[in-house]
Amino acid sequence: MELRQLNYFLRAKELLNFTAAAAELNISQSTLSQQIKQLEIELDTPLFHRIGKRILLTEAGSLFYDYALQSVSKASSGMALLKDLKDLKTGELYIGVTYGLRYILTPALIQFLELYPKISIQIVFGTSEELYHKLLKLELDFILTFADQATDENLSYKLLFESPLCLITSTYNALASKKEITLPEIGKLTLALPANGYSTRQFINETFTKNNIIPNIPVEVNDIPTLLELVKAGNWHTILAKTTVQDYDDLCVIPIKGKKMLRKAMIISMKNVYEKKAAHFFCALLMNKTGLKQSIQ
């Protein structure tokens, strides 16, 4: 059963005349008659009584009419919906973001919603580990997180920017006057760090291990705002990408000495999965705001 055949049937039912229906459909009467006959054969029942040049609906035709009308109507609505989706007049977008990249997300989100107000967006904050898990299950269209290299051949990595890893302390702490600090110096401090699952924590752990430093970490927190409030108290210090504390008062950012103390902010998505047009445009806004258009495959 084809949509075309249903359209032919509906027009013939409305006009009750094959010749007039064929003329409106811009096809020959023989084509119309043949297509309706094929439909009747497939349904295994006649839809029209053919009385000379007149046609009338059979009981089956009358009952079938509502279903044919619904099918054609839904198909037309579906085509209109897909056109709206293509034109960004409808649709949903699911974005995962690690806390340290919220500041780059928010301006892009505001601009996107101004341009495409009919797109529904859901933002999910989480650790890098949590976001990767959701992305691999196709629960997110893309994620914003820190990653140092492309580690999964099933994922696409786009570099947004690089941010130095810094020691974060209270502006009232004696360390606040330092221009930079070394890893051995940090190893002697009382640290409060992001919990395991954050890519930054994994980077910190690996960096300490490579430099044979055993840090003092009495506190681990899986909520970055809480961690920063703790640091504000003045008795603890933390290590985060500089961008994480861009909007915080009462906190001092001290660069960590070392050439390899940079984090890479990435847009990460699934390869070989259809990219929504909304996702493409949102990512373009993010890339434009950072000025970087490098792609790591």
C-alpha positions as CSV (number, residue, x, y, z in Angstrom):
1,M,0.0,0.0,0.0
2,E,1.5,3.3,-1.1
3,L,0.8,6.8,0.1
4,R,0.1,7.8,-3.6
5,Q,-2.6,5.2,-3.8
6,L,-4.3,6.5,-0.7
7,N,-4.2,10.0,-2.1
8,Y,-5.8,8.7,-5.3
9,F,-8.5,6.9,-3.3
10,L,-9.3,10.0,-1.3
11,R,-9.7,12.3,-4.3
12,A,-11.9,9.7,-6.1
13,K,-14.1,9.4,-3.0
14,E,-14.4,13.2,-2.7
15,L,-15.4,13.7,-6.3
16,L,-17.1,10.3,-6.9
17,N,-15.8,10.5,-10.5
18,F,-12.6,8.9,-11.8
19,T,-12.3,11.3,-14.7
20,A,-12.6,14.4,-12.6
21,A,-10.3,13.0,-9.9
22,A,-7.6,12.0,-12.5
23,A,-7.8,15.6,-14.0
24,E,-7.2,17.2,-10.6
25,L,-4.4,14.8,-9.9
26,N,-2.9,15.5,-13.3
27,I,-2.8,11.8,-14.3
28,S,-4.7,9.8,-16.8
29,Q,-7.9,8.1,-15.9
30,S,-6.5,4.7,-16.7
31,T,-3.6,5.3,-14.3
32,L,-6.0,6.3,-11.6
33,S,-8.3,3.3,-12.2
34,Q,-5.3,0.9,-12.3
35,Q,-3.8,2.3,-9.0
36,I,-7.2,2.0,-7.1
37,K,-7.6,-1.5,-8.5
38,Q,-4.2,-2.5,-7.2
39,L,-5.2,-1.0,-3.8
40,E,-8.4,-3.0,-3.8
41,I,-6.5,-6.2,-4.7
42,E,-4.1,-5.6,-1.8
43,L,-7.0,-5.0,0.6
44,D,-8.8,-7.9,-0.9
45,T,-12.1,-6.0,-1.1
46,P,-13.7,-3.5,-3.5
47,L,-13.7,0.1,-2.3
48,F,-16.1,1.5,-5.0
49,H,-19.2,0.3,-6.8
50,R,-18.7,1.0,-10.5
51,I,-22.1,1.7,-12.1
52,G,-21.6,2.7,-15.6
53,K,-19.7,6.0,-15.5
54,R,-20.7,6.5,-11.9
55,I,-18.8,5.3,-8.8
56,L,-20.1,5.0,-5.2
57,L,-18.3,3.9,-2.1
58,T,-18.8,0.4,-0.9
59,E,-19.3,-0.3,2.8
60,A,-15.6,-1.2,3.0
61,G,-14.6,2.0,1.2
62,S,-16.7,4.1,3.6
63,L,-15.0,2.5,6.6
64,F,-11.5,2.6,5.0
65,Y,-11.9,6.4,4.2
66,D,-11.2,7.6,7.8
67,Y,-8.1,5.5,8.1
68,A,-6.8,6.5,4.7
69,L,-7.4,10.2,5.6
70,Q,-5.5,9.8,8.9
71,S,-2.6,8.1,7.2
72,V,-2.2,10.8,4.6
73,S,-2.7,13.5,7.2
74,K,-0.1,12.0,9.5
75,A,2.4,11.6,6.6
76,S,1.9,15.2,5.7
77,S,2.4,16.3,9.3
78,G,5.5,14.2,9.5
79,M,6.9,15.8,6.4
80,A,6.1,19.3,7.8
81,L,7.8,18.3,11.1
82,L,11.0,17.2,9.4
83,K,11.0,20.4,7.4
84,D,10.7,22.3,10.7
85,L,13.4,20.2,12.2
86,K,15.7,21.0,9.3
87,D,14.8,24.7,9.6
88,L,15.4,24.6,13.4
89,K,11.8,25.3,14.2
90,T,11.5,22.3,16.4
91,G,13.6,19.6,18.0
92,E,15.5,18.7,21.2
93,L,19.2,19.0,22.1
94,Y,20.9,17.2,24.9
95,I,24.2,18.7,26.1
96,G,26.5,17.3,28.8
97,V,29.0,19.7,30.4
98,T,31.6,19.5,33.1
99,Y,31.5,22.3,35.7
100,G,34.7,23.9,34.6
101,L,33.3,24.8,31.2
102,R,30.0,26.3,32.3
103,Y,31.3,29.8,31.6
104,I,31.8,29.1,27.9
105,L,28.5,27.2,27.6
106,T,26.2,29.9,29.1
107,P,26.9,32.7,26.5
108,A,26.5,30.3,23.6
109,L,23.3,28.9,25.2
110,I,21.8,32.4,25.5
111,Q,22.7,33.3,21.9
112,F,21.4,30.0,20.5
113,L,18.0,30.3,22.3
114,E,17.7,33.9,20.9
115,L,18.2,32.5,17.4
116,Y,16.2,29.3,17.7
117,P,13.7,29.7,20.5
118,K,11.6,26.7,19.5
119,I,14.5,24.2,20.2
120,S,14.1,22.5,23.5
121,I,17.5,22.1,25.3
122,Q,18.5,20.0,28.3
123,I,21.8,20.6,30.0
124,V,23.4,17.9,32.2
125,F,26.3,18.7,34.5
126,G,28.5,15.9,35.7
127,T,31.9,14.4,36.0
128,S,33.8,13.6,32.8
129,E,33.3,9.9,33.5
130,E,29.5,10.3,33.9
131,L,29.2,12.4,30.8
132,Y,31.2,9.9,28.7
133,H,28.9,7.1,29.9
134,K,25.8,9.0,28.9
135,L,27.3,10.0,25.5
136,L,28.2,6.4,24.7
137,K,24.6,5.4,25.5
138,L,23.4,8.2,23.1
139,E,21.7,10.0,25.9
140,L,23.6,13.2,25.0
141,D,24.2,14.8,21.6
142,F,27.6,16.0,22.6
143,I,29.6,16.8,25.8
144,L,31.9,19.7,26.8
145,T,34.8,18.4,29.0
146,F,38.6,18.5,29.4
147,A,40.5,15.8,27.6
148,D,44.2,15.7,26.8
149,Q,44.0,13.4,23.7
150,A,41.7,11.4,21.5
151,T,41.4,8.1,23.4
152,D,38.3,6.5,21.8
153,E,38.2,5.9,18.0
154,N,34.4,5.9,18.2
155,L,34.4,9.6,19.3
156,S,35.0,12.8,17.5
157,Y,37.1,15.4,19.4
158,K,37.1,19.2,18.6
159,L,39.5,21.4,20.5
160,L,37.8,24.6,22.0
161,F,40.8,26.1,23.9
162,E,43.6,25.3,26.3
163,S,43.5,26.4,29.9
164,P,46.4,26.3,32.4
165,L,46.1,24.1,35.5
166,C,46.4,26.4,38.6
167,L,46.5,26.3,42.3
168,I,43.4,27.9,43.7
169,T,43.5,29.4,47.1
170,S,41.8,32.1,49.2
171,T,42.8,35.7,48.5
172,Y,43.4,35.9,52.3
173,N,45.9,33.1,52.3
174,A,49.6,33.9,52.5
175,L,50.2,32.1,49.2
176,A,48.0,34.7,47.4
177,S,51.0,36.9,46.7
178,K,52.9,34.2,44.8
179,K,53.3,34.7,41.0
180,E,53.7,30.9,40.4
181,I,54.1,27.7,42.4
182,T,55.9,24.4,41.8
183,L,54.5,20.9,42.1
184,P,56.9,20.1,45.1
185,E,55.5,23.1,46.9
186,I,52.0,22.0,46.2
187,G,52.8,18.6,47.6
188,K,53.4,20.1,51.0
189,L,50.0,21.9,51.1
190,T,46.7,20.7,52.5
191,L,44.6,20.0,49.4
192,A,40.9,19.6,48.7
193,L,40.5,18.1,45.2
194,P,37.7,17.1,42.9
195,A,36.6,13.5,43.4
196,N,37.7,10.7,41.1
197,G,35.6,10.7,37.9
198,Y,36.7,14.2,37.0
199,S,39.2,14.3,34.2
200,T,41.1,17.0,36.0
201,R,41.5,14.8,39.0
202,Q,42.9,12.0,36.9
203,F,45.3,14.5,35.3
204,I,46.4,15.7,38.7
205,N,47.0,12.1,40.0
206,E,49.1,11.2,37.0
207,T,51.1,14.4,37.3
208,F,51.9,13.8,41.0
209,T,52.8,10.2,40.2
210,K,55.2,11.1,37.4
211,N,56.9,13.6,39.6
212,N,57.2,11.2,42.6
213,I,55.1,13.5,44.8
214,I,52.7,12.1,47.5
215,P,50.2,15.0,48.1
216,N,48.2,15.6,51.2
217,I,44.6,15.2,50.2
218,P,42.3,15.0,53.2
219,V,39.2,16.2,51.4
220,E,37.6,15.1,48.1
221,V,34.4,16.7,46.8
222,N,32.3,15.7,43.8
223,D,30.7,19.2,43.6
224,I,32.9,21.9,42.3
225,P,31.0,24.9,43.8
226,T,31.2,23.3,47.2
227,L,34.9,22.6,46.7
228,L,35.5,26.3,45.9
229,E,33.5,27.5,48.9
230,L,35.7,25.2,51.0
231,V,38.8,26.8,49.5
232,K,37.4,30.3,50.3
233,A,37.6,29.4,54.0
234,G,41.4,29.7,53.7
235,N,42.6,26.4,55.2
236,W,42.6,24.3,52.0
237,H,43.8,24.7,48.5
238,T,42.7,23.0,45.3
239,I,43.9,22.5,41.7
240,L,41.7,23.3,38.8
241,A,41.8,24.7,35.3
242,K,41.9,28.5,35.4
243,T,38.6,28.8,33.6
244,T,36.8,27.0,36.4
245,V,37.1,30.0,38.7
246,Q,36.7,32.8,36.2
247,D,33.7,34.3,37.9
248,Y,34.6,33.8,41.6
249,D,35.6,36.5,44.0
250,D,37.8,35.9,47.1
251,L,39.8,33.3,45.2
252,C,43.3,33.6,43.9
253,V,44.6,31.7,40.9
254,I,48.3,30.8,41.0
255,P,49.9,29.3,37.8
256,I,51.7,26.0,38.3
257,K,55.2,26.0,36.9
258,G,55.7,23.4,34.1
259,K,55.2,23.2,30.4
260,K,52.7,20.4,30.5
261,M,50.3,21.9,33.0
262,L,47.7,22.7,30.3
263,R,44.2,21.2,30.0
264,K,42.4,21.0,26.6
265,A,38.7,21.8,26.5
266,M,36.9,19.7,24.0
267,I,33.6,19.2,22.3
268,I,33.2,15.4,22.1
269,S,30.5,13.6,20.1
270,M,29.9,10.2,18.7
271,K,31.3,9.3,15.2
272,N,29.1,7.7,12.6
273,V,26.0,9.0,14.3
274,Y,23.6,11.5,12.6
275,E,24.5,15.0,13.8
276,K,21.4,17.1,14.5
277,K,21.4,20.4,12.7
278,A,20.8,22.1,16.1
279,A,23.9,20.4,17.5
280,H,25.9,21.5,14.5
281,F,24.9,25.1,15.0
282,F,25.4,25.1,18.7
283,C,28.9,23.7,18.4
284,A,29.6,26.4,15.7
285,L,28.6,29.1,18.2
286,L,31.0,27.6,20.8
287,M,33.9,27.4,18.3
288,N,33.3,31.0,17.2
289,K,33.4,32.2,20.8
290,T,36.8,30.6,21.4
291,G,38.3,31.4,18.0
292,L,39.7,27.9,17.7
293,K,38.6,25.6,14.9
294,Q,41.1,22.8,15.2
295,S,39.7,19.3,15.1
296,I,41.2,16.2,16.6
297,Q,40.0,12.9,15.1
